[in-house]
Amino acid sequence: MNYDVAKNLHDVLGNLPEGVRLVAVSKFHPNEYLQAAYDEGQRIFGESHEQELKLKQETLPKDIKWHFIGHLQTNKVKYIAPYIDMVEAVDSLKLLKEINKQAAKHDRVIKVLLELHIAQEATKYGLTPDACRQLLAEGEWRELHNVQICGIMMMASNTDDEQQIRKEFMETADFFDEVKAEYFADDDAFCERSWGMSHDYKIAVECRSTMVRVGTTIFGPRVY
C-alpha cells in the first residue's frame, strides 16, 4: 500500500474531541485500505454505492458498522437492508417508509439521520428546515417501528469561506436543538449531529458535530 492509512487515521482521530466519532468514508477505495483502518481500530465506514458496498460487506470483518452516506434511491433499500447499520441521508418520508418496510422483512431496526439542506448551492438532496419540520409535525414517522431517527446530517456549502461554513453548521446545530426539544426530548437515541468532511471537519467539531465523515484525508485520492 503506497498510502499510509494508519498514520492518516490517527492524525484525524487526534483532532477529534471526546464524544465525536469518525465515519471513514471508504467508497472507491480498495479493501486493503479499509482493512488497514480496521486493524487500527476503526469500525464505522461510509459507502454510497450499493453494489460496491455489497462486495465489501461480504469480504471484510463482520463487526464493521456500515453507514450509507450518499443519496439512497428507494429501489436500492432492499439490497442493503439486511446489514446496513445507519442510513445517514434520509431526505423524504417515502424513503423513510421504504427503509422501515425493508428492515421489517429482516426483523431489524435501522438507524437513520434526517438530511437537512442548508447549503447555498443548489445541491439536489436534503429537506429544507421547513420541510423537515412538516415531516415531523405530521407524525407518520411515529408508526414506523423498524427505523430509529437518531439525529440530523448535513453538508456545508462547498466554499473556502470559513465564516459561511461555520454559520451553516451552527444553524443546523440550532435546528437540531429545536427538533430535539419538540419531538425527541425523551429519546436518548436522537443525539447525532453528523456534519464535517475532510476539508471542514475541524470547524464542524467546534460547531457541535458528533460524527464527521472523512475519506480523502485518510485514504488519499479515490481509486475509480
ROMAR-229528 format. One record per residue: x, y, z of N, C-alpha, C, O, CB in turn; residue in three letters. Coordinates in steps of 0.2 Angstrom, whole numbers, padded with zeros to 4 digits, always signed. Glycine has a CB too. Example, Ala and Ser with C-alpha at 12.3 -4.5 7.8 and 13.67 -1.06 7.14 Angstrom:
<vexfis>
+0066-0028+0039+0062-0022+0039+0066-0016+0039+0071-0017+0042+0057-0022+0045ALA +0064-0011+0035+0068-0005+0036+0064+0000+0039+0067+0006+0040+0070-0003+0029SER 
</vexfis>
This chain:
<vexfis>
+0004-0006+0000+0000+0000+0000+0004+0006+0000+0009+0007+0004-0005+0000+0006MET +0003+0011-0005+0008+0017-0005+0005+0022-0001+0007+0028-0002+0009+0018-0013ASN +0000+0021+0003-0003+0027+0006-0004+0025+0013-0006+0019+0015-0011+0028+0003TYR -0001+0029+0018-0001+0027+0025-0007+0028+0029-0008+0033+0032+0005+0031+0028ASP -0012+0024+0027-0019+0024+0030-0019+0024+0038-0022+0029+0041-0023+0018+0028VAL -0014+0020+0041-0014+0020+0048-0012+0027+0051-0015+0029+0056-0009+0015+0051ALA -0007+0030+0048-0005+0036+0051-0010+0042+0050-0011+0045+0054+0002+0038+0047LYS -0013+0042+0044-0018+0047+0042-0024+0046+0047-0027+0051+0049-0020+0046+0035ASN -0026+0040+0048-0032+0039+0053-0030+0042+0059-0034+0045+0062-0033+0031+0053LEU -0024+0040+0062-0023+0043+0069-0022+0050+0069-0024+0053+0074-0016+0039+0071HIS -0020+0053+0063-0020+0060+0063-0026+0063+0064-0028+0068+0067-0016+0063+0056ASP -0031+0060+0060-0038+0063+0060-0041+0062+0067-0044+0066+0070-0043+0060+0055VAL -0040+0056+0070-0043+0054+0077-0040+0059+0082-0044+0061+0087-0042+0047+0079LEU -0034+0061+0081-0031+0065+0086-0034+0072+0086-0033+0076+0091-0023+0066+0084GLY -0037+0074+0080-0041+0081+0080-0048+0080+0083-0051+0086+0083-0041+0083+0073ASN -0050+0074+0085-0057+0074+0087-0058+0074+0094-0055+0070+0098-0060+0067+0084LEU -0062+0079+0097-0063+0079+0104-0067+0073+0106-0070+0069+0102-0067+0085+0106PRO -0067+0071+0113-0071+0066+0115-0078+0066+0114-0081+0072+0114-0070+0065+0123GLU -0081+0061+0112-0088+0061+0110-0090+0062+0103-0095+0062+0101-0091+0066+0114GLY -0084+0063+0099-0085+0064+0092-0083+0058+0088-0077+0056+0089-0082+0070+0089VAL -0087+0055+0084-0085+0048+0081-0083+0050+0074-0086+0054+0070-0090+0043+0082ARG -0079+0045+0071-0077+0046+0064-0080+0041+0060-0080+0035+0061-0069+0045+0064LEU -0083+0043+0054-0086+0039+0049-0080+0039+0044-0079+0044+0040-0093+0041+0046VAL -0077+0033+0043-0071+0033+0037-0075+0032+0031-0077+0027+0029-0066+0028+0039ALA -0074+0037+0026-0078+0037+0020-0073+0033+0015-0068+0035+0013-0080+0044+0017VAL -0076+0027+0014-0071+0022+0010-0074+0020+0003-0071+0016+0000-0071+0016+0014SER -0079+0024+0001-0081+0022-0006-0075+0024-0011-0071+0028-0010-0087+0027-0008LYS -0075+0019-0016-0070+0019-0021-0063+0018-0019-0058+0019-0022-0070+0026-0025PHE -0062+0015-0013-0056+0013-0010-0056+0006-0009-0061+0003-0008-0054+0017-0003HIS -0050+0003-0011-0049-0005-0011-0050-0008-0003-0048-0004+0001-0043-0007-0014PRO -0052-0014-0003-0052-0017+0003-0046-0017+0008-0047-0016+0014-0054-0025+0002ASN -0040-0017+0005-0034-0017+0009-0034-0010+0013-0031-0010+0018-0028-0018+0005GLU -0036-0005+0010-0036+0001+0014-0041+0001+0019-0039+0004+0025-0038+0007+0009TYR -0047-0002+0018-0052-0002+0024-0049-0007+0029-0050-0006+0035-0058-0005+0021LEU -0046-0012+0027-0043-0017+0032-0038-0014+0036-0037-0015+0042-0040-0023+0028GLN -0034-0010+0033-0028-0006+0037-0031-0002+0042-0029-0001+0048-0024-0002+0032ALA -0037+0002+0040-0040+0006+0045-0043+0002+0051-0043+0004+0057-0045+0011+0042ALA -0046-0004+0049-0049-0008+0053-0044-0011+0058-0046-0011+0064-0053-0014+0050TYR -0038-0013+0056-0033-0015+0060-0031-0010+0065-0028-0012+0071-0027-0017+0056ASP -0032-0004+0064-0030+0002+0069-0036+0003+0073-0036+0008+0077-0028+0008+0065GLU -0042-0001+0073-0047+0000+0077-0053+0004+0074-0059+0004+0078-0045+0004+0083GLY -0053+0006+0068-0059+0009+0065-0064+0004+0064-0063-0001+0061-0057+0013+0059GLN -0071+0006+0066-0076+0001+0064-0082+0004+0060-0086+0000+0058-0079-0001+0071ARG -0082+0011+0060-0088+0014+0056-0085+0016+0049-0080+0020+0049-0091+0020+0060ILE -0088+0013+0044-0086+0015+0037-0092+0018+0033-0098+0015+0034-0083+0009+0033PHE -0091+0023+0029-0096+0025+0025-0095+0024+0017-0090+0025+0014-0096+0033+0026GLY -0101+0021+0015-0101+0019+0007-0107+0023+0004-0112+0024+0008-0101+0012+0006GLU -0107+0023-0002-0113+0026-0006-0115+0023-0012-0119+0026-0016-0112+0034-0007SER -0112+0017-0013-0114+0013-0019-0116+0006-0017-0112+0002-0014-0109+0013-0025HIS -0122+0004-0018-0125-0002-0015-0121-0008-0018-0119-0013-0014-0132-0003-0018GLU -0119-0008-0024-0115-0014-0027-0108-0015-0024-0106-0020-0022-0115-0014-0034GLN -0105-0009-0023-0098-0009-0021-0098-0011-0013-0094-0015-0011-0095-0002-0021GLU -0103-0008-0010-0104-0010-0003-0106-0017-0002-0103-0020+0003-0110-0006+0000LEU -0109-0020-0006-0111-0027-0005-0105-0032-0006-0104-0036-0001-0116-0029-0011LYS -0100-0030-0010-0094-0034-0011-0090-0033-0005-0087-0038-0002-0090-0032-0017LEU -0089-0027-0002-0085-0026+0004-0088-0029+0010-0085-0032+0014-0084-0018+0005LYS -0095-0029+0010-0098-0031+0016-0097-0039+0017-0097-0042+0022-0105-0030+0016GLN -0097-0042+0011-0096-0049+0011-0089-0052+0012-0088-0057+0015-0098-0052+0004GLU -0084-0047+0011-0077-0050+0012-0073-0047+0018-0068-0049+0020-0073-0048+0006THR -0076-0041+0021-0072-0038+0026-0076-0040+0033-0081-0043+0033-0073-0030+0026LEU -0072-0039+0039-0075-0041+0045-0082-0040+0047-0084-0034+0045-0070-0039+0051PRO -0085-0044+0050-0092-0044+0051-0094-0039+0056-0100-0037+0057-0095-0051+0053LYS -0090-0036+0060-0092-0032+0065-0091-0024+0063-0092-0020+0067-0088-0033+0072ASP -0090-0023+0057-0090-0016+0054-0097-0014+0054-0102-0017+0052-0087-0016+0047ILE -0097-0007+0056-0104-0004+0055-0104+0000+0049-0100+0005+0048-0105+0001+0062LYS -0108-0002+0044-0108+0001+0038-0113+0007+0038-0119+0006+0040-0110-0004+0032TRP -0111+0013+0036-0116+0019+0035-0117+0020+0028-0112+0021+0024-0113+0025+0039HIS -0123+0021+0026-0124+0023+0019-0125+0030+0019-0129+0033+0022-0131+0020+0016PHE -0120+0034+0015-0119+0041+0016-0121+0045+0010-0122+0051+0011-0112+0042+0018ILE -0123+0042+0005-0125+0045-0001-0132+0046-0002-0136+0044+0003-0122+0042-0008GLY -0134+0048-0008-0142+0049-0009-0144+0041-0010-0141+0038-0015-0143+0053-0015HIS -0149+0039-0007-0151+0032-0007-0158+0032-0011-0163+0035-0009-0152+0029+0000LEU -0158+0029-0017-0164+0028-0020-0168+0022-0017-0166+0017-0014-0163+0026-0028GLN -0175+0023-0017-0179+0019-0013-0179+0012-0016-0179+0007-0012-0187+0021-0014THR -0177+0011-0023-0177+0004-0025-0171+0001-0024-0170-0005-0025-0178+0004-0033ASN -0166+0004-0020-0160+0001-0018-0160-0001-0011-0155-0005-0009-0154+0006-0019LYS -0165+0001-0007-0165+0000+0000-0165-0008+0002-0162-0010+0006-0171+0003+0003VAL -0169-0012-0002-0169-0019-0001-0163-0022-0001-0162-0027+0002-0174-0022-0006LYS -0158-0020-0005-0151-0023-0005-0147-0022+0001-0143-0027+0002-0148-0021-0012TYR -0148-0016+0004-0143-0015+0010-0147-0016+0016-0144-0016+0022-0141-0008+0009ILE -0153-0017+0016-0157-0018+0022-0155-0024+0027-0155-0023+0033-0164-0019+0021ALA -0152-0029+0024-0150-0035+0029-0144-0033+0033-0144-0036+0039-0148-0041+0025PRO -0140-0028+0031-0134-0027+0035-0132-0020+0037-0128-0019+0041-0128-0030+0032TYR -0136-0015+0034-0134-0008+0035-0135-0006+0042-0140-0008+0045-0137-0003+0030ILE -0130-0002+0045-0131+0000+0052-0135+0006+0052-0139+0007+0056-0124+0001+0056ASP -0133+0011+0048-0136+0018+0048-0137+0020+0041-0132+0020+0037-0133+0023+0052MET -0143+0023+0039-0143+0027+0033-0143+0034+0035-0147+0037+0038-0150+0025+0029VAL -0138+0038+0033-0136+0045+0035-0140+0050+0031-0140+0056+0033-0129+0046+0035GLU -0143+0049+0026-0146+0054+0022-0153+0053+0020-0155+0052+0014-0142+0055+0016ALA -0158+0053+0025-0165+0052+0023-0168+0059+0021-0168+0063+0026-0169+0048+0029VAL -0170+0059+0015-0172+0066+0013-0180+0066+0011-0182+0071+0008-0168+0068+0007ASP -0184+0061+0013-0191+0061+0012-0194+0056+0016-0191+0051+0018-0192+0059+0004SER -0201+0057+0017-0205+0052+0021-0205+0045+0017-0205+0040+0020-0212+0055+0022LEU -0205+0046+0010-0206+0040+0006-0200+0035+0007-0201+0029+0008-0206+0042-0002LYS -0194+0038+0007-0188+0034+0009-0188+0031+0016-0186+0025+0017-0181+0039+0008LEU -0190+0035+0021-0190+0033+0027-0195+0027+0028-0193+0022+0031-0193+0038+0032LEU -0201+0027+0025-0206+0022+0025-0203+0015+0021-0204+0010+0024-0212+0024+0021LYS -0199+0016+0016-0196+0011+0012-0191+0007+0017-0190+0001+0017-0193+0013+0006GLU -0187+0011+0020-0182+0008+0025-0185+0004+0030-0183-0001+0032-0177+0014+0028ILE -0190+0007+0033-0194+0004+0038-0197-0003+0035-0197-0008+0039-0200+0008+0040ASN -0200-0003+0029-0203-0009+0026-0198-0014+0025-0199-0020+0027-0206-0007+0020LYS -0192-0012+0023-0187-0017+0021-0183-0020+0028-0182-0026+0028-0181-0015+0016GLN -0183-0015+0032-0180-0018+0039-0184-0023+0042-0182-0027+0045-0179-0011+0043ALA -0191-0022+0042-0196-0026+0045-0195-0033+0042-0196-0038+0046-0203-0023+0044ALA -0194-0034+0036-0193-0040+0032-0187-0044+0036-0187-0050+0036-0192-0039+0025LYS -0182-0041+0038-0176-0044+0041-0177-0044+0049-0172-0045+0052-0170-0041+0038HIS -0182-0041+0051-0183-0041+0059-0178-0037+0062-0175-0038+0067-0183-0048+0062ASP -0176-0031+0058-0171-0026+0061-0174-0019+0062-0179-0018+0059-0165-0026+0056ARG -0170-0016+0066-0171-0008+0066-0165-0005+0063-0160-0006+0066-0173-0006+0074VAL -0166-0001+0058-0161+0003+0055-0161+0010+0057-0166+0013+0057-0162+0002+0047ILE -0155+0012+0060-0154+0019+0062-0154+0024+0056-0151+0022+0051-0148+0020+0066LYS -0157+0030+0056-0157+0034+0051-0155+0041+0054-0157+0043+0060-0163+0034+0047VAL -0153+0046+0049-0152+0053+0051-0156+0056+0045-0157+0054+0040-0145+0055+0051LEU -0160+0062+0047-0163+0066+0043-0158+0071+0039-0155+0074+0043-0169+0070+0046LEU -0158+0071+0033-0154+0076+0029-0156+0083+0029-0162+0083+0026-0152+0073+0023GLU -0153+0088+0031-0155+0094+0031-0151+0098+0025-0145+0097+0024-0154+0098+0037LEU -0155+0102+0021-0152+0106+0016-0152+0113+0018-0157+0117+0018-0156+0105+0009HIS -0146+0115+0019-0145+0122+0022-0140+0126+0017-0140+0132+0016-0142+0122+0029ILE -0136+0122+0014-0130+0125+0010-0133+0130+0004-0139+0129+0002-0126+0119+0006ALA -0129+0134+0002-0130+0139-0003-0131+0136-0010-0136+0139-0013-0125+0145-0003GLN -0127+0132-0012-0128+0129-0018-0134+0125-0019-0136+0122-0014-0121+0126-0021GLU -0136+0124-0025-0142+0120-0026-0141+0113-0027-0141+0110-0032-0146+0122-0033ALA -0138+0110-0022-0137+0103-0022-0144+0099-0022-0149+0102-0020-0133+0100-0015THR -0144+0093-0024-0150+0090-0026-0154+0088-0020-0160+0088-0020-0149+0084-0031LYS -0151+0086-0015-0155+0082-0010-0155+0086-0003-0151+0090-0001-0151+0076-0009TYR -0159+0083+0001-0160+0086+0008-0167+0089+0009-0169+0092+0004-0154+0090+0010GLY -0169+0089+0015-0175+0093+0017-0173+0100+0019-0168+0101+0023-0179+0089+0023LEU -0177+0105+0017-0176+0111+0020-0179+0111+0027-0182+0106+0029-0181+0117+0016THR -0176+0116+0031-0179+0116+0038-0186+0115+0039-0189+0112+0043-0176+0122+0042PRO -0190+0119+0034-0197+0119+0035-0200+0112+0033-0205+0110+0036-0200+0125+0030ASP -0197+0109+0028-0200+0103+0026-0198+0097+0031-0202+0093+0032-0196+0100+0019ALA -0193+0098+0034-0191+0093+0040-0196+0094+0046-0199+0090+0049-0184+0095+0042CYS -0198+0101+0047-0202+0102+0052-0209+0099+0051-0213+0096+0055-0203+0110+0054ARG -0211+0100+0044-0218+0097+0042-0218+0090+0043-0223+0087+0045-0219+0099+0035GLN -0212+0086+0040-0212+0079+0041-0213+0077+0048-0217+0072+0049-0205+0076+0038LEU -0210+0080+0053-0210+0078+0060-0217+0080+0063-0220+0076+0067-0205+0081+0064LEU -0220+0085+0061-0226+0088+0064-0232+0083+0061-0236+0082+0065-0228+0095+0061ALA -0231+0081+0055-0237+0076+0053-0237+0070+0056-0242+0066+0057-0236+0075+0045GLU -0231+0067+0059-0231+0062+0064-0231+0055+0061-0231+0050+0065-0236+0063+0068GLY -0232+0054+0055-0232+0047+0052-0226+0043+0054-0226+0037+0055-0233+0047+0044GLU -0220+0046+0055-0214+0043+0057-0215+0039+0063-0211+0034+0065-0208+0048+0057TRP -0219+0041+0068-0220+0038+0074-0223+0031+0073-0222+0027+0078-0225+0042+0078ARG -0226+0029+0068-0229+0022+0067-0224+0018+0064-0225+0012+0063-0235+0023+0062GLU -0218+0020+0062-0213+0016+0059-0208+0013+0064-0204+0017+0067-0209+0020+0054LEU -0209+0007+0066-0205+0004+0072-0199+0000+0070-0195-0002+0074-0210-0001+0075HIS -0197+0000+0063-0191-0003+0061-0186+0002+0059-0181+0000+0056-0193-0008+0056ASN -0187+0008+0060-0182+0014+0059-0182+0018+0065-0187+0018+0069-0184+0018+0053VAL -0176+0020+0067-0175+0024+0073-0171+0031+0070-0166+0030+0068-0170+0020+0078GLN -0175+0036+0071-0172+0043+0069-0167+0045+0075-0169+0046+0081-0178+0048+0068ILE -0161+0045+0073-0155+0046+0078-0152+0053+0078-0148+0055+0081-0150+0041+0077CYS -0155+0058+0073-0152+0064+0073-0152+0067+0066-0156+0065+0062-0145+0064+0075GLY -0148+0072+0065-0148+0076+0059-0141+0076+0055-0136+0076+0059-0150+0084+0060ILE -0141+0076+0049-0135+0076+0045-0135+0082+0040-0141+0084+0038-0133+0070+0041MET -0130+0085+0038-0130+0090+0033-0123+0091+0030-0118+0088+0033-0132+0097+0035MET -0122+0094+0024-0116+0096+0021-0116+0103+0020-0121+0106+0017-0115+0092+0014MET -0111+0106+0022-0110+0113+0021-0108+0115+0014-0107+0111+0010-0104+0116+0026ALA -0109+0121+0012-0108+0124+0006-0101+0122+0004-0096+0122+0008-0109+0131+0005SER -0099+0121-0002-0093+0119-0004-0089+0126-0006-0089+0128-0012-0093+0114-0011ASN -0086+0129-0001-0083+0135-0001-0077+0136+0003-0076+0132+0008-0088+0141+0001THR -0073+0140+0002-0067+0141+0006-0068+0147+0012-0064+0148+0016-0061+0144+0002ASP -0074+0149+0012-0076+0154+0016-0078+0151+0023-0084+0148+0024-0082+0158+0014ASP -0074+0151+0028-0075+0148+0034-0080+0150+0038-0084+0147+0042-0068+0148+0038GLU -0081+0157+0037-0087+0160+0041-0094+0157+0038-0098+0156+0042-0087+0168+0040GLN -0094+0156+0032-0100+0154+0029-0101+0147+0031-0107+0145+0033-0100+0154+0021GLN -0096+0142+0031-0097+0136+0034-0099+0135+0041-0103+0131+0043-0090+0132+0033ILE -0096+0139+0045-0097+0140+0052-0104+0142+0053-0108+0139+0057-0092+0145+0056ARG -0107+0147+0050-0114+0149+0050-0119+0143+0049-0124+0142+0052-0115+0155+0045LYS -0117+0139+0043-0122+0134+0041-0122+0128+0047-0127+0126+0048-0120+0131+0034GLU -0116+0127+0049-0115+0122+0054-0119+0124+0061-0123+0120+0063-0108+0120+0056PHE -0118+0130+0063-0122+0132+0069-0129+0133+0068-0133+0132+0072-0119+0139+0071MET -0131+0135+0062-0138+0135+0060-0141+0128+0061-0147+0127+0063-0140+0138+0053GLU -0138+0123+0059-0140+0116+0059-0140+0114+0066-0145+0110+0068-0136+0111+0055THR -0135+0116+0070-0135+0114+0077-0141+0117+0081-0144+0113+0085-0128+0116+0080ALA -0143+0123+0079-0149+0126+0082-0155+0122+0080-0160+0121+0084-0149+0134+0080ASP -0155+0120+0074-0161+0117+0072-0162+0110+0075-0167+0108+0077-0161+0116+0064PHE -0156+0107+0076-0156+0100+0080-0159+0101+0087-0163+0098+0089-0149+0098+0081PHE -0157+0107+0090-0160+0108+0097-0167+0109+0097-0171+0107+0101-0156+0114+0100ASP -0169+0113+0092-0177+0114+0091-0180+0108+0090-0185+0106+0094-0178+0119+0085GLU -0178+0103+0086-0182+0097+0084-0181+0092+0090-0186+0089+0092-0179+0094+0078VAL -0175+0092+0094-0174+0088+0099-0179+0090+0105-0182+0085+0108-0167+0089+0102LYS -0180+0096+0106-0184+0098+0112-0192+0097+0110-0196+0095+0114-0184+0106+0113ALA -0193+0098+0103-0200+0097+0101-0203+0090+0101-0208+0088+0103-0201+0100+0095GLU -0198+0085+0098-0200+0079+0096-0197+0073+0100-0199+0067+0100-0200+0078+0089TYR -0191+0074+0102-0186+0069+0104-0184+0070+0111-0178+0068+0113-0181+0068+0099PHE -0187+0074+0115-0184+0076+0122-0183+0070+0126-0178+0070+0130-0189+0081+0125ALA -0187+0065+0126-0186+0059+0130-0183+0054+0126-0183+0048+0129-0193+0057+0133ASP -0180+0055+0120-0177+0050+0116-0169+0050+0116-0167+0055+0112-0180+0050+0109ASP -0166+0046+0120-0159+0047+0121-0155+0045+0114-0150+0047+0113-0156+0043+0126ASP -0159+0041+0110-0156+0039+0103-0155+0045+0099-0151+0045+0094-0160+0034+0100ALA -0159+0050+0099-0159+0056+0095-0153+0061+0098-0155+0065+0102-0166+0060+0095PHE -0147+0059+0095-0142+0063+0098-0136+0065+0093-0131+0068+0095-0138+0059+0104CYS -0137+0062+0087-0132+0063+0082-0132+0069+0078-0138+0071+0075-0132+0057+0077GLU -0127+0073+0077-0126+0079+0073-0120+0077+0068-0115+0078+0070-0125+0085+0077ARG -0122+0075+0062-0117+0072+0058-0116+0078+0052-0119+0079+0047-0120+0066+0054SER -0110+0082+0054-0108+0086+0049-0100+0087+0050-0097+0086+0055-0111+0093+0049TRP -0097+0089+0044-0090+0089+0044-0087+0084+0039-0088+0078+0040-0087+0089+0051GLY -0083+0086+0034-0080+0081+0030-0072+0083+0030-0070+0087+0034-0083+0082+0022MET -0068+0080+0025-0061+0081+0025-0059+0088+0026-0054+0090+0030-0058+0078+0019SER -0062+0093+0022-0060+0099+0022-0062+0104+0027-0060+0109+0028-0062+0102+0015HIS -0068+0102+0031-0071+0106+0036-0072+0103+0042-0076+0106+0047-0077+0109+0033ASP -0070+0097+0044-0072+0093+0050-0069+0097+0056-0072+0096+0061-0069+0086+0049TYR -0063+0100+0055-0061+0104+0061-0065+0109+0064-0066+0111+0070-0054+0106+0060LYS -0068+0113+0059-0073+0118+0060-0080+0114+0063-0083+0117+0068-0075+0122+0054ILE -0082+0109+0060-0088+0105+0062-0088+0103+0069-0093+0104+0073-0089+0099+0058ALA -0082+0101+0072-0082+0099+0079-0082+0105+0084-0084+0104+0089-0075+0095+0080VAL -0080+0111+0081-0081+0117+0085-0089+0119+0085-0091+0123+0089-0077+0122+0082GLU -0092+0116+0080-0099+0118+0079-0104+0112+0081-0109+0111+0078-0101+0120+0072CYS -0102+0108+0086-0106+0103+0090-0107+0097+0086-0112+0094+0087-0112+0107+0092ARG -0103+0096+0081-0104+0089+0077-0102+0084+0082-0098+0084+0086-0100+0089+0071SER -0106+0078+0081-0104+0072+0085-0102+0066+0080-0099+0061+0083-0111+0069+0088THR -0102+0068+0074-0100+0062+0069-0097+0066+0063-0101+0070+0060-0106+0058+0067MET -0091+0065+0061-0088+0068+0055-0087+0062+0050-0085+0056+0051-0082+0071+0056VAL -0087+0064+0043-0087+0059+0038-0080+0061+0034-0080+0066+0030-0093+0059+0033ARG -0075+0058+0035-0068+0059+0032-0066+0054+0028-0065+0048+0030-0063+0061+0038VAL -0064+0055+0022-0062+0050+0017-0055+0051+0014-0050+0048+0016-0067+0049+0011GLY -0055+0057+0010-0048+0058+0007-0042+0059+0011-0037+0057+0010-0049+0064+0002THR -0044+0062+0017-0038+0064+0021-0035+0057+0024-0029+0057+0026-0041+0068+0027THR -0039+0052+0025-0037+0046+0027-0034+0041+0021-0029+0038+0022-0042+0042+0031ILE -0038+0041+0016-0037+0036+0011-0033+0038+0005-0031+0035+0000-0043+0032+0009PHE -0033+0045+0004-0030+0048-0002-0035+0049-0007-0041+0048-0006-0024+0044-0004GLY -0033+0051-0013-0037+0051-0019-0041+0045-0020-0038+0039-0019-0034+0054-0025PRO -0047+0045-0023-0051+0039-0024-0048+0036-0030-0046+0038-0035-0058+0041-0025ARG -0049+0029-0029-0047+0024-0035-0053+0022-0038-0057+0018-0036-0043+0018-0032VAL -0054+0025-0044-0060+0023-0048-0059+0017-0053-0064+0015-0056-0063+0029-0052TYR 
</vexfis>
